[in-house]
Amino acid sequence: MQIALAPMEGLVDNILRDVLTRVGGIDWCVTEFIRINDSLLTPAYFHKFAPELLTEARTAAGVPLRVQLLGSDPVCLAENAALACELGSQVIDLNFGCPAKTVNKSRGGAVLLKEPELLNRIVEQVRRAVPAHIPVTAKMRLGFDSPDGALVCGTALAEGGASQIVVHARTKVDGYKPPAHWEWVARVQEVVKVPVFANGDIWSVEDWRRCREVCGAEDFMLGRGLVSRPDLARQIAAARAGEEVVEMSWADLQPLIRDFWAQVVTQLTPRQAPGRLKQWLAMLTRNYPEAVELFNTVRRETDCDAVGRLVNAPLAEVA
């Protein structure tokens, strides 16, 4: 079994990847999508999204990072994929799942699921452009507004040369509305000969068990569930091994939150930093009642020094 940390644009950046991969249970992670238009990007641009390329494409915890590209031009995608490999990427991932309207309007992400022939050409062109030992993988949804084309799209990706496919078990139109249609993951796996990862609505160990029972998947990608429960991958790995599942307490989470904040204030501007912390705290409120209190206190602050005092205060002092 492999468990991957999902790429989430505007959320799972190098800082959160660093923090979450240190908790354990994550086998690999992916950059936020790097948009490819009609030009060859600079190394500096790649390093902005994937500073881990400077450390052998691994997080500080040693978890491998994949560079994810998004676009619709097979030639430009191939050229940039080759450059990413020269810069140290060990895997190239292609995004055919982003549901954002702005992305879809520029022919990126899930809108390409309307064009399975183009999916095939993109993967095929990228596969040819990168060294033979570098895997090319892909992430897709079930379709744009219907899952009827999911099997055709999955087949197009696999036949193009994708060695793994992550299936977010919703259509673009579904967005993130529950439920995820896990049964379609099994259907895609039936028609392709490469590993298929199940993704969508896995918030707990029980959700993982139900997903596995429904679709028979052995590999999983976790997104919002892992961000809101940082030890979810570790819990699932323990459950899969038949070991005791021990949940991370709020006290155990404090060093991670403080380290996250320390990195945020170093890498982001004073205007941006508080918002990044609030974003993660808001997601943690799903599983940690204590996060609600901290979030409500921090939410009123815009000054980094004030936020830092709240984050680093002993637990009983946050009110």
Secondary structure, 3 states (H helix, E strand, C coil): CCEEECCCCCCCCHHHHHHHHCCCCCCEEECCCEECCCCCCCHHHHHHHCHHHHHCCECCCCCEEEEEEECCCHHHHHHHHHHHHHCCCCCEEEEECCCCHHHHHCCCHHHHHHCHHHHHHHHHHHHHHCCCCCCEEEEEECCCCCHHHHHHHHHHHHHHCCCEEEEECCCCCCCCCCCCCCHHHHHHHHHCCCCEEEECCCCCHHHHHHHHHHHCCCEEEECHHHHHCCCHHHHHHHHHCCCCCCCCCHHHHHHHHHHHHHHHHHHCCCCCHHHHHHHHHHHHCCCCHHHHHHHHHHCCCCCHHHHHHHHHCCHHHCC
